[in-house]
Every structure is written in structure tokens, then in C-alpha cells.
Amino acid sequence: MTTLGRGENVQIDTRRFGVSVSGPSAGTCDLMVFQVTAAGRVRSDDDFVFFNNPVAPEGAVRLTGPDGVDVDLTAVPADIDTLRIAVVLDDAAPGTLADVRGLAVAIGDVAMPAIGLTTERAAVLAEIYRRGDAWKVRNVSAGWDAGFTALVTEHGVTVDDAPTPSAAPSAPPAAPTPPPAPVNLGKITLTKSAPTVSLAKARDRPTGTMRVNLNWSRGAGAGAGGLFRKKSSGIDLDLGCLYELADGSKGVVQALGNTFGSLTAPPWILLDGDDRSGTVSDGENLLIDLSHLADFRRILVFAFIYEGTPNWSAADGVVTLFPPGGTEVEVRLDSAEAGAITCAIALLEVRDGELSVTREVRYVNGGQRLLDETYGWGMKWARGSK
């Protein structure tokens, strides 16, 4: 049995198989499947398979009961890119999906337990998707607190009200289907128990720029500001990264020393600015050009307290990665260590053409030189300023 963690995937070699979902029960938790295009939306409401529409138009997906689906990949239309397997708590059911014991998806010898769900009442548990001529399955485990309506409208389904098992099928939409838009499947939060997720593969020729955002709350005792404002008490928290390219060249992108990087030349990484005023609500951002994925070997994202008393706990920092067209990935700066001025947050690595991100959250009582030594980067350092 192969168990996939949140965000992990594996290729499917068979084309006809059953999908079993443990946890859902009739009258409490409903199973459903969305046939979606590359834009992440259904072609019409008929692509939404649930108790009132148990078979997809071309027969590729067939609901067999409250906990089972039959899938025939040979019957999936060419314009359908992904099959998303979801569950929803009925309106009358209390609690959240985190309360559903043993919630998981199984396809043959591949198990995908629901991981990291907390307050959600609807969630995509897994997705079966094309990669060239092959098919793969991924553990998604991401959802919506708002439940059924948020889930289906996110996928382009038109509904008047949330259905119940006794309800009649909803009427066809009176208005045209909304234009395609990227789907946001919530967030993947990397934790100590589930620290790694795959983001992209070079052979899929990813395009676009991935944004890596550092933000934090103002914390207790700080001056005025919004939830994600920097402290006005003088703390200057900087975002940066160490990088190593495939040709062996190494360097750092950070405000210190004005080494902001570039998106038009190596290292294909850019720091978009340095907020020292405490008034920029968007925090600081690293931009990474994924069209140069094959040129990267590893990138270590870190945060550094340039000025102010180290107090990571009060800062309540979070780094969020926004892959173009993909699910955002969150790393919280928890488990703070007193006196440390640097935090290694996440390690991005390209291995066998695949980009993965691993949660580090490792505190260092020193600057970039000690961070370099800790991770064996092997660079020479000189004192810098900004």
C-alpha cells in the first residue's frame, strides 16, 4: 500500500478502477465528483456528479453509493483535464470534516488520508489528472469553511440552494456559465508531520512567476496597524534566500547589500522591495521565474531580523508560496527560539526535474554566514548594509 501525503502524487497505470472513500455516510456526508477543464471549471452542470446526477455525460464517472465511484479514464472527454473527488457535510450535520473519522480516499493500493483539515465543511480530497499521455492521482486535502455552495460555485456549477438527498435536481442555469478562472483549492499548510509537497515539473514546462510572500501581524505591544502590518516599534524583518543554480553558481538575494536579484538574468529570482516603514500590508515578496525551473538546484528561503529585539512568537510570521495556477502553500514561523535572529523557512529543491518545497522553520542565532554553514552552502561572506 502506498500512502500519499497532502500534495503528493503518483502515476495511475490502469484505466478502469473503483475509488472508495472512507468516512462519508448517507445523510451526514455526501460524496461528489467534478469533471473540470484545464481552467478548473465544469463545462456545464452535467459535469457535476452527485446523488441527483450519479453518472457523468460520457460515462467516465459513475457514483456507486455514498462511499464509492467507478472511473473509466478511456471515456474521459479530451477537454476534461481533471476529476476532483470531494465530500461535503450536510447542512444539518454538526461540526466539520475534521470530525469525520477515517476520512480518506483509496484507489487500488494507493491510500490518500485527509490531512490538515480543521474548520472545513467541504473539501476536495483527491484529484485524478492528466500529465501528457499519462494519468496521475494527487492527495489534495483542501477545502472551504462555507461548505457546499462555496465548493460548487468555485468549480463553475450554478445552484440556487444547497441540495439535500430529497431535493429535486437543480434547474439548468438561466445565465451562461461564468468564464473560466483558476481554481483556488484553499491552502496546503506544511507541518512537522507533513513537511514536503511537490510544486512543478520541468517536463511540464511550467510558466509564470511564483511569488513567495513574507507577512506577519504587528504583535502585542506594537503600534497601530492592521492584522498583517509590520510592527511600528522599529523591528525590521527581511525576506531573502540562498540559491544554487544547476551550473553550480551560488548567491544570495536580500535587501542587505542591495542584492535584490533579477528576473531577466540569473538567478531568475527577484526581491521586490524592502519595507522598513512598517506600513506595507503586503509584506515582502520574492519572485521566482518557473520557466527557468531546469536552471535551479536549490533555494533556501529565510527571514532575518535586521533591527529590533528578536521576538518571533509575537511576530506570528507566515510565508506563503503562490505557484501560478496552483494551490498556495503556507509555512508558519512557529516553534520560535529565544534570541535567534534568523529563521530558515523553506527549502525548494529541483530533483529529477521536479520542484518540491520542504518546511524547515529552523532558527539560527546568527546571520547569513551561520545559515550558510548550517546548510553547507559554501559561500564567502563580507559585511553588508542597506
N, C-alpha and C positions, 0 to 999 in steps of 0.2 A: 504493500500500500504506500503510495506517495502522498504526502500531506503538503499542500501549498499554503504558505503564509500569505498574509494580506499583500496584494500587489504582485505575487509570484505567478509564473505561468509555465505551461508545459504543452508540448505538441500533442494533438489527438490523431492517432493513426487510423482509427476506424471511422466509418462514415454514417453508420446507423447504430444508435445506442440509446439507453434509457438514462435519465437524470433523476436521481432520488434526492429529496430534500427532507432532512430530519428536523423535527421541531414543529412545523405547521400542523394545525388540526382544524377540521371543518368547524366553522362558527367562531373561531378565535383568530386564526392567522391564515391568510389566503396566499396561494402561490400563483404567480403570473409570469409571462414571458413577453418581452418586447422584441420584435424584429425591426432593427433600425438600419438606416443607411450609414454611409461614412460620415454624414453630418450628425449622427447620433439621434435621429428622429424617425418615427414611423412614416411610411408612405401614406397611410390612411389609418383610421381606427381599426380596420380589419387586421392590422399587424400586431394588435394588442390581444394576446391570448390569455384568457382568464375564464372563470366558471361560466360566464354567459356567452363566451366566444371561444370554445375549447380547442378549435383547430385553425391553424393559420391558412390563408387563402390557397397556397400551393401545397399544403400538407406537410411542410417541413417540420412543423412543431405541433404536437398533439398533447393536450393536457389529459392525463390518465386518472387523475384523482387529486386529493388535497395535498399529496406529497410526491407526485410523480409526473414526469414529462417524457414523451418519446420524441427523439430528434432524428431526422433524416437529412444529413448535410447535402446529399445529392439533389435534394429538392429545394434547397435554399435559392431563391432568385438571385440573379447576378448583381442586382442593385442593392441587395441586402448584405451589409458588411458584418453585422454583429447580432447575436442573440443574447439578450440580457435576462437573467433569471432573478426574479425579485420576489419579495414577500412583504405583506402589509398586515398590520394588526387591524381587526375590525374596530369600528368606532366605539362599540360597546365594550371592547376588551380593555381592561386597565393596564397600566404600566407601559413598558417599552419593549423593543425587541431584545434588549439585553436580558430581559426576564424569561425569554423563551429558552428553555433548557435544551442543550444539544443542537442548537441551530447550525446546520451545515449542509453542504451540497456534495454529492458523490457522483462521479462518472467513472464507471468501471473501477479500477484500482486507484483512482485519484480522489482524494478527500480534500475538501475546502471548508474548514470550520469558519464560522462567522467570528471575526476578530476585531476587537476595538469598538464595537457598538456600545453606546451609552444611553443617549436620550432619544434615539431614532424610533419612529413608529412605522417607517417604510424604508426598505433598503434593497439595493442591488447586491445580491450575494456573490454572483459569478457571472462571467460573460464568455461566450464562445465566439471567436472572431477569426477573420481571415488574415493570413500573412502570406501574400503571393498565392501559390497553389496549395498551401498548407492551411490547416486549421489549428488553432490553439485555444486553451482554456485558461482563464485567469481568476484568481480569488480577488474580488473587488471589496466586499465588506464595507460599503459606504452608503449613506442614506440621508433621510430627511426627517427632522422632528415633526414637520407638519403633516406627515402621513400620506395617504393615498393621493389626494389631489395634487400635492407637490410632486410626487413621483410621476404620475401620468402626464401632467402638463409639461414637465421637464422633457419628456420624450415625445411631445407633439400630439398627444391624444386629447381630443376635445370631449369634455364631460360637463354635464350640468350639475350633477351631485355625485358624491361618492356612492358606488353601488353597494348593495347588500345582497346576500345569496338569494333572497326572494324578489329582488328588483328585476324589472324588465330590462332588456338591453337598451343602452342609451341610444337616442336618435342620432342619425348621421349629422355631422356638423353643418350648420347653416352657412357658415362662412368658410372661405378657403383655409386650408391648413397653413399655419404660420410658416414663414420662410425658415430654411434650415439654420441652425445655430449650434455651436459647440455645446456639448453636454458637460455640466459640472457635477461629477458624482461625489460631491462633498469633499472631504479631506481624508488623506491617509496620514495618520499620526504615527511616526516611528517611535517605538518604545524599547526598553531594555530587552523585553521578551520577543519583540518583532522589530529588529533594528534595520532591516535592509529591504529595499524594493527596487525593481528594475524599471528604468525610465524610457529607454530608447535603444534601438539597434542601428548600427551603421548601414547594414544592408537594406534597411527600410528607408534609407536616405531621408532622415528627419530634416525638416526645415524650420526656420523661425528661431527666435531668441528665447531662451529660458531665463526668467527673472528669479533671482534669489533675494528675498526681502528680509531684512532685519528690523524688528519693531519691538517695542516694549512699553509697558504702562509707566506712568510717572512715579508710581510707588508712594508709600506713606511718607508724609513729611515734605514732599516736594511742593513746588509752587504750582500755580494754576496751569491747567492743560487738559486735553481730552484723554480718552482711555489709552490711545496709542501715541501720545505725545512723549517726547523725551523729557527727562527731569529738567526743570528750570533751576535746579540748585547748583548747576555747574558741571554735572557728570557728562563726559563726552564718550559715548560708546561707539566704537568704529567697527565697521564690517570690512573684511578683507579675505584674501585666500592665498595660499601657496599653490603653485601649479607646476606640473611636469608634463611636457609635451612628448609626443611619440618619438621625436628625434632626439630626446634626451635633454633638451634645454629646459631650464628651471627658472622660476622667478616668483615674485610676489606682486599682488595687486592690492593696494591700500592707499588711504589718504596720506599716511605718514610717508614723507619723502616725495609726495606728489606723483606716486607711481600708480596712476589711475587705469593703466592698460589701454586696450584698443579693441574695437570690433572689426576694423578694416585691415588689420595686420595681426601677426602673432602678438599676444597669446590668444586672441579671439575672445577675450574677457575684458569687460569694462566696468569700473565702479562709477556710478552715475553722479556722484557728488559726495560731499562731506557736510553733514548737518551739525553744526556746532551751536546753533542758536536755541535748540530745543523747541522750535516752532513748526517743524515739518512733520505733519501727521503721517506721511507715508514712509517714514523711516529712511533707511539706506538700502540701495539695491546694487547687486552685482548682475550684470547681463552676460550671458554665455551663448555664443553663436553655435547652435547644434548642427548647422550644416558642415561644421568642421569637426564633427564628433570623432572621426578617424585620426585627427591630429592630436587628440588628448590622450594622456595616460592616467593622470590622477589630479584631482583638485581638492584641497583641504580648505573648507570654509571655516573661518574663525571670527570671533569678536574680541575686541581689545579695549579695555578701559584706558583711554588716553589721559583723561583728567577726572578727578573726583575720587571719593572713597569707594573701594570695591564693595559692592552690595548687590550681588546677582539675584538674591532672593527677592529683594524689594523691586528690582527692575522687571522681574517676571517676563524675561525676554522670550521671543519666539522667532524662529527663522522658517519661512515658507518658500518652497520651490514651486514655481508656476511653469511646468512644461507646456509648450504650445500645443493646444488641443488635447491635453491630458489632465488627469486628476492631480490637484495640487497636493504637495507633500509637506507635512509640518513636523518640525523638530522643536520641542520646548526646551529652554535652557533651565532645567530643573537640577536637583541634587547639587546645589551650589556649595562651593568650598570657600570658607572664610579666607580673605587675604589674596586670593588668586586674582590676577589682573587679565588673564587671557583664557578664553574657552574655545577649544577645538570643537566645532559643532557638528559637521558632517563631512564625510569623505566620499567624493564622487570618483569612481574608477571605471575605466573602459577596459574590459577583458573579453577577448574573442568577439570584438565588435559590439559588445553590449554595455550600455551605460547603467550603472547601479549607484544608488546612494545609500550610505550606511550611517546611522546615527552614532555619533561619538560622545558629545557632551562630556568632554574631558577637560578639566580645569588645570591650568598651569600657573604656578606662582612665579611668573616671569614673562618676558616679552617674546617677540617672534624668534629670536635666536634659540631660546629654550624650546619653543614649539617645534622649530626645525630639528633640534637634537632629539626631541621626544619621538618624532615621526621619521627620523632618518632621511631628511630631505637633502642634506649635504651642501648647503649654500654658505657663502661668505657674507658676513653682515657688517654694516657700518652704521653709526648713529645717524638717525634721520629726524626731521622735524616737518611741521606743516603750518 
